[in-house]
Amino acid sequence: QVQLVESGGGLVQPGGSLRLSCAASRNIRSFYSMGWYRQAPGKQRELVASITSGSSTMYADSVKGRFTISRDNAANTMYLQMNTLKPEDTAVYYCKGRTLNWEDYWGQGTQVTVSS
């Protein structure tokens, strides 16, 4: 069973930064793609950013220029660097890994709260 564990969430003031980590229990090279999603209260879960095994990235329009997704295969970890945070970025952030067989694995989520 694959486990993904997020960390790095917390409370930050508007304009601040956080770095989220997603540690996998197995070699992340087995994931064709990995992504960060978020879900705010009363809203649907949305894709924030994704990265393929070839390091191609995509971002939601709302975070372009502020967030950066990366993966460290040696550490079996994916990251999300979040800068210039806004109150509307407040949500539970989840990481997901998708294998070539289209199996999806999710982490348990980490809370990010942007507030003064």
Steps between C-alpha positions, in 0.01 A plus 500: 500500500640836396490779754529870427553731795469877473666745734586868517157655538418762757387853566666778303428867443398630158808547284687228686642170380472132581655187354294184498659157478351170390707199603430166331552156649638372172707621206312793346640407160212249503261793474447626149367823642462661838292796599385735770130558551315717746154515647356802674192475723186466292694469176602216274852365502706667229830433331766749600806369319633179350831359387578200283786253527668705227460811716242667279289728717165669487331747732155631567463857378438617855847396616717560193802707583458443874524122548770261383467122491805275501598142571814346645514141379794416724303608807170356373344836575296758313487865603281804456666834564230757563589869494296817525222310670150643498202434728330319211782243507362376833408133461599146581775403258528142377764325296422231248707253307378328184666188363524390138211263578292806595492407867465808718643533847414789730651645812300594806528875445662792676324821602620833362346811652585847371378765738615810679 
